[in-house]
Amino acid sequence: MTVARFKDLCIDVTWSSAMTSFWGKALGLTSPADNPEVLVGDRPEKTIWINKVPEPRTVKQRVHLDVHTSAIEDLVKLGAVVRRPITEEQHWAVLGDPEGGEVCGFVREKVPEYRLMELVVDAADPEAQARWWAGVIGGDVAHDPKNPWYWLENVPGLPFPYWVFVPVPEPKTVKNRIHWDVTADELQPVLDAGATLLRPKDDEIGWHVCADPEGNEFCVFLPPETEADASEDADGEA
């Protein structure tokens, strides 16, 4: 039984105008006139929040996006820089976005309107991570014995096909610059599943900040009535 549902994605940036433009065009999303720092599509789950933060990117990102493209040069024209081109052994290109964050481009003869292919997360134990998230938000755990990564597919509400966990030797050292949000009926089942509460909802934020078993940040949004009931319970106990 799952305890949460995928809601949307968030990207931390220091140069919001350039990053909003890049990701909007790279993914086939648009910004509403009244909120230029959010990207939207034809479903709420395709929303990507562009969050301006003071700290710059300093290390390799443990979370990145893979995108469909008609040509790698198209991503370069948008502001990306090629770090590793497509080769016979590797059928995708590794690039840096305008702030240096990793993004991989997969060339397609026919590119879909919405071009986010998959969310990729570095992991010490990719199988355990994939199975943990399948237990939280659903979906099927898949694996090709010829490759070391695991992935989720058929996740309810997920607007892209795959959520991939790849093995890396280095540990997580800083806050992820890309994270995801989920909705849940209650917070406690998410914590009981093994999440850690990093910051509860307070006067500054309207959501709970949590971390998965390997420390990846995600935010949990509860229904308004759930938050109201919790507040009333607290007042009553006081």
N, C-alpha and C positions, 0 to 999 in steps of 0.2 A: 504494500500500500504506500503510495507516494504521499509526501507531506507538503509539497510546494509546486509551484508552476513557474516556468520561465516568464520573465516580464520584459526585459530589455537589456541593452548594453550601455556602458559608460566608458568614455575615453578621457583620461586626464591629459591636459595640454598646457603649454605656456604661451602659445601663439594661436589663439582661438580662431581668428579669421582665416588664416592659412590652412589650419587643420580641418576646420568645418568645410571649407571649399574642397580640399583634397578628398576627404572621406565621403562627402556628398556625391561628388562626381565619380569617385572610384567604385562606390557601392550602388549608385543609381537612386539616391535619396535626395530629398529637398529640405530646405529650411523654411518654416512659416515666416511671414513678414513680421509678425509680432514677437518672434523668438528666434533670432538668427543663430543661436548656439545650441540648437537641437536639430537633429535630422530625423525625418519621418518618411514612412512609406505608406502602403495601402493597408497595413495591419499595425495595430499598436505594438506588437512584439518586434517589429522592425525598427522601432525608435532607438536612436543612439544619442545619448546626452554627451555634449562636449563640455567638460568641466575644466575651467581655468584654475590652475594651481600654481603656487610660487616656485616649487622645486622643479628643476629641469630633469630630463632623463639622464641617468648616469651609468646604468648597467644594461645589459641585454634584457629585454622584456621577457618575462616568463609566460605572458599571454599575448598572442598576436592573432591577426585575422588573415585568412587565405581568401583571395578574390578571383573571380572569373574575369578575363579580359580578352579582347580581340588581338591585342599585341602588347608586349611589355613596353614598347615605346609609348603607348598611350598613357601608362602609369607614369613614365618618366616626364612626359609633357605636363602632367598634373603636379609635378614637384617631387616625385620619388627618385631615388638614386639606386642603381643596380649594384648590389654587392656580390652576388653570385649568379651568373647567367644560366640559362637552361643548357643542359648538356645531355649526352646520350644516356648517362647514368641517372640524371635527375631531371624529371620532366616539368619542373617549375623553376621560376626565378626567385631568388631572395633579394628583397629591396629594403630600403629605408624610407619611411615617410618623411615629410618636411621637417620633422623634429628628430629623425633618426630612428624612430621605432620600427621594429621589424614588421614586414608585410610580405606575403608570398603571392606571386601572380601565376595563374594557370591559364595558358592560352587555349581558347575555344574557337571552333569555327562559328558556332552560334552562341552568342552571349545572352544570358537571360537579363530581363529588365532589372531585377534585383540581383546584385552580383556578389553577395557574401556567400562563399562556399562553405566555410567552416570556421569554428572557433578552436584555436589550438592552445593547449596549456602544457607547459613543462611540468614534469612530475618525477619524483624519486621512485614512486611505485605506480606506474600508469594503470595497471590492472585494478589495483585497489581504489584508485581515484575514480576510474570509470564506473566501477561497481557501486561506489559510495554515492556518486551523483545519480546513477540510475535508480538507487533506492530513494533518493530525495525527490527527483522530478520525473522519474519514469524513463521509458525508452529501453532499447535493447543494446547490450554490450556486444561489440563485435571485435574480431581480431584476426589478422592474417598471420599464420605461424612464420611466414617468411620475413615479417617485419616486427620490430619491437614495440610498436605503438598499439594502443587500444582506442576504441572510439564508441560513442553513443550514436544511435540512429533511431528514427521513429519516436523521437521525444515529443510528447504532446505539447502543441503550441510553439515548438521551436521553429523559427522562420527560415532556418538554413538546414541543410541535410545532415551535417556531421559536427559532433563535438569531440575533438581529438585530444588524447593525453599521450605525450611523447616523453621517453625517458631522457633525463639529463643528469650529469654527475654533480653539478653545482647546486648548493642549497639556495633557498629563497632568502634574500637579504634586505630588500626594500619593498615598500608598498607597490602592488601591481598598478600599472598605469591604464590597464584595461580591466574592467570587472563587469560582472553581470548582476542584475537584480532579479529577485523572485517575489512572487506573492504567496502568501500562506494564510490559512484560516486562523492559525495560532502560531506563536513563536516557539512554545515549549517542545512540540514534536520535532522541530528542526534541531533544537539543541539536544534533545534525547537521541537523535540520529547520530550525533557526534560533532555537530558544529560548535564553535566557540563564539560567545557573545563578546565582541570587541567594544561596542558602544551602544547602549540602549537609546531608544528614541528620547529626545529631550526638547527643550524649548528652541533649539537651533535646527534640528533635523526631524523630519517626520517619518523616519524609518529606523530599523535596527541594523547596525553594522555587525556582520558575523564573519567567521573564517571557516573554511573547510578543513579537513584533517591535515592538509599540507600547508595551511596558512593562507590560502587564496581568499582575498576579501570578496564578499558579496553582501548585498543589502536585502533585507526582508521587509516587505510592505504588507501590513495587515489591513483587513477591512476596517473602515471607520468605526463601525459598531463594536468591533472587538477592542479597539483602543479605548473607546468610550466606556465599555463595560469594565475594562481593567482599571481605568481611572476611578470609576465609581466604587469598585471593590477596595481600592487603596484608600479612598476617602472614608469608606465605611469602617475599615480596620483601624484607621487613625482615630 
